[in-house]
């Protein structure tokens, strides 16, 4: 699933793909925001880890869980 995160006062967004289920990611984000956590932690498919401060969080866009198709379909 692709995740795109907008951070306030930043011209670019953080974009990466994760192997976690969309419901699990949404629930962890909601739990962190409800608990007023200082940051969110994400891990992408390559094993890279991202810490995003919740104070400057502008938006989070969750993509589809379907993998991208490669090649031509007849």
Buried (B, 14 or more C-beta within 10 A) or exposed (E): BBBEBBBEEEEEBBEBEBEBEBEEBEEBBEEBEEEEBEEBEBEBEEEEEBEBEBEEBEEBEBEEEEEEEEEEEE
